[in-house]
């Protein structure tokens, strides 16, 4: 069996993987920084989010009880699962009681045994699944397939790795480790298309294949980004539209929910949503932010709340890891992850947060993962809820992820050789005695000075476990303490006007410990909401039309596209005028209709989003199934931001904030428009 070190060496030697990792990290980190600059108070929000997550985890049982009671009153069936086996069994029982399976059972009773066998083999339950890390914990796909249930991953990245019979390599970008050539060869072999490296063509191929899955699935399975205690809501954040598909179209929807993914109220949710997409994908708001509260007409909804070690983790020194909101930003920031990728960790969760969670949830096998860290603090800086990951990683290294205190001495320093442990033990003794430490620095400087003519670095012996990959720079001639003392003497004895005239190296010690904020981006001046909305929606590839008469404006638009039939939400346009113009319409969902027309409940000026909710004429379907989504928005319904409008979802069955057309970045992190949802969104602004 391969070891963690062997997997690391394999990753470092894979040039194609190194290219993919560098490409992803560069884009993701830059986009996150730019997105946060649009939120001048993000540091304050980050601290507030940390406090909220701490409060929730501290009183988790109370908030879970509140959430379960409210969700049940909304008509949702709620299940509790202690572990993976129990959760899988619940999913099996729900799936096997699907409407189609019940119909099959009734018909089987009337048929001969030979015909019955043919029907059973031809009527496998089909599950359309959107991305869910909890499902990876359960090994759900494999367990369902053992029971003759076909599971199809519908997120583009997940679909790709499923075809390759692999696990995701990143929380947000499952196919991060692959290049377009890999995907082209895969689709040629598995889907029978001509080989191509064109990413839009590859994306469109997946759209066509998966469209049939969405429309015929018996069960849709999703994860959950958050659930809301005081409303019983589930929030799902996606970009491609597959999350909306699996929660809207199949007759049964099952949501897998880690028990820690809870917030107290909609205000908390709005705060988390201001940080999550910016940290995960560099967006102000993801393309689709769903708030699901009740089953749709003729639909069952099931929420499965999973423990699977979380209660144990909550009562351990690693409790703070449960604050995580699964943005993946610590993976992108980590210099180690950026070299070895998620597969090297061989765990559901990788990177800095994965090294902590895996050890806490799954046991001692994953303790060595915490050694794959420089403790540089980049992960903490990137975390939108300010989790102190370096502190948690050192606790895992010390064996504090283990409940049994008798095991601490066995697993403390997991992943290190005996020689390395002995060296670190001696080092620990030395550094706790100031005089002994100062003396050791002098000896170290003397030894490295002798090697200086040959190399500016000190090569570590192989037996340390680091010798194959790490060098140390030569020790400085003067210790930090000596430099500091000299600096203090200079500042006291020199004339005031010359006290700052010290060398660059010594002057660097005077830098403030807090980051200077003099160049921080200032809040934008109050821009007219209409202008701001127009600017934001246009920036994310949407279109804004200013219309005195929305009916005529939409008729003109349809004529330019040669479109004569639309899915129309009732009471939005003048239907008699449409008929006179030769435009026919339907109020029922139809995947063959190219254009869906809805009336937005509101718009968000700072993100260019529109809010749609379930209602007469199936506006959720109209804004999802069509290639082109047209929405009528009155300027009086424009709100400054999500925080101001989030309360509007409270009385809906299901609602979605739509922020631009559906999109993906799952192939080489290249932004590609049009996946499972509409490839175009047009807002027709009506000035009241």
N, C-alpha and C positions, 0 to 999 in steps of 0.2 A: 504494500500500500504506500502511496506517495506521501511524503511528509510536507509540512508547510514550507520548509526551506527548499525542498525540491520543486514545489509549485512556484515559489518565488523565482528561482533560477530559470525555470521554464518560461515564465512571463517576461523576464528581463531579456531573454534571448530571442523573443518573438518580435521581429522588427515591424511586422504588420500591426500587431497589437500596440506596440509603442507609438506608432503613428496615430492610431485611433484614439489612444488615451490622451496624447498631447493635444490633438485636435479638439476633443471634448472639453478638456480642462480649460484650455485657453478661452473658448467661446463661453462656457458656462460661468466662469469666474468673472469675466468682463461684463457679461449681461447682468449678473447679480449686482455688481457694483454700480452699474449705470441705473438699474431699476431702483435701487435703494436711494440714489441721489434725488430721485423724484419724490421722495418722502422725507422731507427735512427733519422730522422728529422721529426717525426710525429708531434711534438709540433709546429714546424714552419709551417708545412702543415695545421695544425688545425687553426692557426691564419690566414693563407692565405685564407682558406676556409670560415672562418667567414667574412672576408673582402669582398670576392666575393659574398656571400649570402646577405650581407648588401647592396652592390652596386646594385644587381639585384632587391631586394625588393624596394629599393628607386626609381628605374627607371623601375618598372615592366611593365607599359603600353608600353613603348618603346620596350622592349625586346619581349613582346608578339606580337606586331605588326610585328616585324621582323620575329619571328618564324612562325606566321600564313602565311605570304606572301611566305616564303620559302617552307613550307610544301605544300601549295597549288600548287606551281610551280613543286613540286615533284610528283603531281598527287594524293595527299591525300585530302579528303574532310574534312574541318575543321568546327566545330560547336562551338558556344559560348552558355553557359547555365548560367543564372543568379542564379538559385536555383535548388533544388532537383527535383521539379515537372517538370521543363523545361528539365532537363537532361534526366529524365525517358521518357518523351514524345519523345525526339529525338531518344533514343534507340528503343522505340516501333516502330516508323516510319521506321527506318532502318531495323529492324528485320522482320517486316511484308512485306517488299519489297524484301525479300530474293529470290534467283533464284527458289528455290523449291516452295515457296508460289506463285510466279508468274505463274509457270507451273501448279500448282493446280487450280489457278483461271481460266486459259485457259481451262483446262479439265472439270472443274465444269460447264462451260457454255454449254458443250455438253451433260451433263448427266441429268437424272431425278432428282427431288428434293430428293427422298429417297437415291439414290446413292450419291448425293452431300453431304448429312449429314454424311453418312458413311465415305466418303473420308476426310471431315473436321476433324472428330474425330480421324482418323488414321494418320493424317499428322500434328501433333503439331510441331511447330518450336522448334528445339533443340538448346540450347545455351551451349557451353562449356566455362567455365569461370575460369580464373586463379585468384590468390589472388589480391584483390584490396580494400584498405581501403576506397577509394572514393565511391565504390559501397555500402559499409556498410553505409556511410552517406546517400545515396539515398534510402536505404532499397530496393535495386534494385530487388533482387530475388523475394521478396513478390509482388512487383508491376508488374513484368513481369508474374508471375504465375497467377495473377488475370486476365491476358489477354490470358490465355491458352498457354503460352510459358514456356516450361520446361527448367529450369536452373540447370546445374550440376556443382558444385564446383569440380575442378580437382586437386588443391593442396591437398596433403594427409591430412594435418591438417584441412583444410577447409572442405574437404569431410567428415571427421569424425564428425565435429561439425554440419554439415548440416544434416547428418543422425540422430543426436541426437536432432535436432531442437533447437540448441543453437547458440549463437553468439561467435565469436573468443574471446579468453581470453588474447591474446598477439599479438602485431603487427607482429612479426616474427614467433612465434610458436603458431598457433591458438588453438591447443589442449593441451597447456601447463598444464592445470588443470587435465588432465586425466592420468591414469596409464595403463600399457599394459593389465591388467585384464579388465578394462573398455572397451578398444577397442576390445578385444577378445570376450566379451559378446555381444557387439554391432554388430560385423560382423557375429557372429553366428545367432543373431536374425534377422538382416536386409538382410544379403547376403546369408544366408543359408549354411555357411561352418561349419565344426566341430569346436568346441571351441578350441582355441589355444592361448597361450601367447607368441608364438614365433614371434618376431618382423619382421624378413625377410619374414615369411609366410604371415603375415598380410599385409605387404607392397606389396608383389607379388599379393595378392588377389585384392587389390585396383588397381594395374596396369592392371590386366586382365579386371576388370569391366570397367575401364575408357578408355581403349584402343578403345573400340567400340564407346564410346561417341566422342572421338577425330575424328574418321574416318567418322562419320555420321553427325556431327554437322553442322547446317546451318549457325551459327554465332559463332565466337570466341570473347570473351570479356576479355580484360586485363586492368591492371592499367598502371602506368608509374613511374619509379623511377626518371627519368630526361627527359627533352626535351631540345634540343640544338637550340638556336636562329639562329645562322648563317648558319646552314645546314638543319634545319627543321626536325632533327632526333628525334626519340624516343628511349630511352634506358630502357631496361627491364632486371633486375638482378634476376635470379632464380637458383635453384639447381636441381629440380626434372625433368625438361624438359617439364612440362605442359605449362609454359609460351611460349616456342617455339612452342608447338603443336597448341595452340589456335591462334597464330599469323601467322602460316604457312599453316595449312591444310584447315580450313574452307574457303568458298568462300568470306565471309565477316569478317573483323576484325574491332572491335570497341575498341578504347583505351580511358579510362576515366582518365582525367588529371587534377589534382588540379592546378589552375593557377599559383601557386608559385613554381611549380616543374621545374623551368627553369634554365639553365646555358647559359653563353654567347657563348661559343665555345667548340671545342673538347678538347682543353687544360684544360679548366675548368672541363670538364667531366672526364678526366683522373685523375685529382687531387681528385675529389669527389669519384671516384671509388677506389682510393688507401686507402680511409678512411672508406667508407660505409661497405664493406664486413668484414673488420677487426673488426669493431665495432658491426656489427649485428650478425655475426655467427663465428667470429674468423678465417675467411679464408682470404688469401691474395687476392684472386679473387674468386667470386662465380663460380660454375660449368658452368653456361651459362650467358654471358654478351652480350645481343643482342643490335645491333644498327640498327634500322629499319628506312628506309628513303622513300621508294617507295612501291606501291603495287606490289605483285608478279604477274606473268602472270595469267590473268583470275580472279584476286582478287580485291575486293574493300577494301580500308582502310578509316576509319573514326576516326578522333581525336575529342573528346568532351572536351572542356576546361571549367572547372567548377569554378564559383565564390562561391556561397553558403555561403556568409558571410565573405569571405576572404578579400574583399575590405574594409569592415567595420573593420575587425581585423587589417588590414594594417594601418588604420588611428587611431588606438587606442594605449594606452601605452603598449599593448602586442604585438606590431609589430614584435619584435624579435623572437617570436614563429614561424613565417613563415620561419625562416632560417632552420627549422628542415628538415632533410633528411630521416626521418622515419627508423632509424636503430634499435630502441628499446633498446639501451644500457642503457638509463636512467632508464628504467623499471627494468632491471636486477640488476642495482646498488642500486636502492632505497630500503631501509630497510622496508618501509611501503608496497610497492607493493609486496615484497618478502614474506609478511605475509598474504596479503588479496587477491591477484590476480586481474586480469582485470575485472572479472564479478562483483566484489563488487562496481566498479565505475559506472556500468550501463550506460556506454557511449561508443560510437564507439572508442574513444581514451582514454586510461587509463594511469596510472602512472603519473610521474611529468609533462611530456609534455602534456599528455592528460588532466590533471587538468587545464592547462592553455588554450589549444586549445578549449576544450569543453565549457568552460565559455565564450571564445571569439566568437566562432562560433554559439553556440546553446542557449546561454542566461543564465539568473539568476538561473535556475534550477540546473546548474552544478557548481555554485560558491562554494558550500560547499566542493567540491572535493579537493580544495586547502588546506583544513585543514588536509588532510591525508598526511602530510609531516612534517618531523622533521627539515627541512631547514638545514640539515647537509652538503649540498653541494656535496654529492656523485654524484648526477645527472649532475651537471655542470662539475665535473672532468671527467665523462664518455663521455660527449657529444663531438662528433668528429668535430663539428663546433662551439664549445665553447659558447653555448647559456647560458646566466645567468639565469638559471631556478629558483634558490631561489629568485632572485629579482622579477621575473615575478609572482611567487606564492604569494609573499607578496602583489603585486599589485592586484591580483585577490581577496585576502582576504580583501583588502581595498576597494573593489568594483570598481576598475578601469577598469574592463572588460566591464563595462556598459557605453553606449554612453550617455544615459540620466543622467545628473549630479544630477537630483532630486532623483534618486534612490540610490545614493551612501550611504547615511546614512542608508538606509533600508538594503542594502546587504553588507555593510562593516562588515567584520567578519562573513561572511556567514557560517553557520554550527555550530556556537557556541551558547551556551545557554545565556540567558540574564544576568545571574550571572557571567558567564565567561567574557562576554563583559564588564561588569561593573568593574570586577577585572582588566582586561587588561587596561582599561581606566585609572584607578587609578595608576596602575603600570607605565603606560606611563608618567603620570605626575611626578611621583617620580624619574624615571631614568633620566629625563631631568634637574634635579637639583642636582648637584654633592654632596653637603653637606647632603641634605635630603636622597639621595641614600645611602651614607656611613652610615648614622644613621640607616636606615632601615636594612642594612646588619647586624649591631650589634644586633638589636632586633631579626632578623631571626636566628642569630647564638645562641643567648641565648635560644630561644624557642626550637630549634632542639637539643641543648645540653641537655636539660632536658629529651628529649625522647631518647637520645643516649643509655642508659642502656638497653632499650627494643628493639631497632632496629637501624641499621645504615642508614635506609631510612625514609623519611617522606611520609606517605600515604596521597594522596590528597583526599579530601572529594568528595563523589559521585556527589554533586550538581555542581561541576566544569565542569562536562562532561568528565573529564579524570580519575575520581576515580576508574573506573572499570579496568583500564589497566596500569596506570602509577604511578610510585613512583619517588620521588626526593631524591638524596643523601643529607646527612647532609651538612649544610653550613660550610665552612672552618673557623677556629678560627681567621685567619687574612685575610683581604680583599686583593685583587690583588694590589690595590694602596699601601697598607702598605708593602706588600712583595716587590714591585718594589722599593719603597723608601729605604728600608733596603738594597736591592741589590746595589743601586747606592752609598749608604754610604760605603758599604764594598769595592766597586771597587775604591772609591776615597781614603779611609783612609788606606787600607791594603797595605803592600809592593807589588811591582809589581809582584814578583814571587809567591805571595799568592792570587792574586786577583780572580783567578778562583777557589779557594778552598772554595766553597759555597756548601750548601746542595743540594742534587739531585733535590728536589722540586723547590728550587730557581734557580738552574742552568738551569733548563728546560726553564726558561724565556729567556735564551740567545740564544736559537736555532734560526737559520736564518729563515726568513719568506719564502724564496724561497727554493724549493726542491733541495737537493744536487744531483748533477748529476755525481759525480765521478765514480759511478758504472754503468753508462749508457752503454748499449751495443754499442760497436764500429762497424762501417760499416765493412762488410766482405771484405777481400782483393779481388782484381779482380780475380775471378775464371773464367776459360775458359767457354765461353757461352754454349758449348756443355755439359760440365760436370755439369754446373749449371742447365741447362734445364733437363738433365737426372735425377739429384738428386731431383728436385722439382716435376716433373711429377710422379716419382716413389713414392714420399712421399704421394701423394694424390691418390694412388691406380691405377695409369696409368702404362703403360709399354713402354719401349724404346728399339728399335731394331736398331743396326747399320748395314746398308746394302750397299754394293757396287752396287748390282743389285737389286733394289726394287721389280721388277717383280718376280724374282726367290725367293726372301725372302718371299714375300707374298704367292706365290704358295706353298712353304714349310709350311708356317703357316696354310694355308687352308687345306692342306693334313693332318696335325696333328690333325685338328678338324673335319675331315671327311666332309668338306663343298665343294660342287661342283658348287654352283650358288651364285653370288654376284651382288649387285648394284654398278656399277662402274662409276665414273665421267670420261668423255672422256679425252683422251690424257694424261693419268696419267701413265698407265702401257702398256707394249707390249701386245696388245690384241691377236696377233697371237700366242705368247708364252703361253698365258693363254689357248687358244683353244687346243693347242697341249698337254697341261697338263691336259686336261679334265675339265677345269673350264669354265663354261658358265657365261654370264653376261648380265645385263640389264642396260640401261641408264635411265629408267623410274622408278619413285617411286613405291615401292611395299612393304606393311607392312609385307608380309610373308617372305621376304628375310632376312636371319639372319645376313649378313655381308654387310656393306657399306664401299666403298673405295673412298677416296677423296685425293686431293692434297692441303695441307695447304698453304695459302698465306704467312703466317709467323708463327714464334714461339716466345714466350716470355721467356727469360731465367730465370727471377726472380720468375715466377709463374708456369712454366711448361705448359703454355697455347698454343693453336694453334688457328689461325684465319681462319674461313671458310666463304665463301660468296656465294650468289645466282649466278647461272650461268648455262651453258649448262650441261645437265645431272643431274640437281637438286642435287647439293652437299649438300644443307641444309637438304634435305630429307634423303640423304644417311648417314649423320652424326647424324640423329635423330631417324628414324623409326627402324633401325636395332638394334639387340641385341649387336652387336660388331661393333665398328667403327675403321677402319684402315685408317691412314692418312700418306701420304708421305710428308716429310719435308726436304728441302735442308738446309744444315748447313749455307749457305750464306744468308738464309732468317731468321736467328735467330736475334732477337732484344733484347737489355738488359732488357727493361721493357715496360709496356703499354704506358707510356708517349712518348716513341720513335716510337711506331707503330700505335697509334690511328688515325693518318692522313690517313692510308691506307683504312679506311672504307668510306672515303668521297665520292668516286665515285661508291659505291655499292647500290643496291636496299635494300638489307638486309644482315647483316653480324653478326657473333657471335664468340666471344672469348670463346673457350671451355677449361675448366680447370678441367680435370679429368672426370670420369664417372658420370652419374646422381646419385644423392644421396638425402637422407632426414634425418632429425633429429626430425621429428614431433611426434614420440612416445617415451616418456620419454627421449628426447634429445639424443637417441642412434643413432649414425651414421650408416646408412644402405645404402649399395651400390645397384644401379640399381632400378630406379623407372620408369618414363615414357620414358626417353631417354636410350641410351645404358648403359649396365652394365660393359662394358669393352671399353677402348680406348687404341690403340696401335699406337705409332708414329714410323715410319720407317725413320731413319735419314740417309740421303744420303750426303756423304762428297764430296763437289765440287772439 
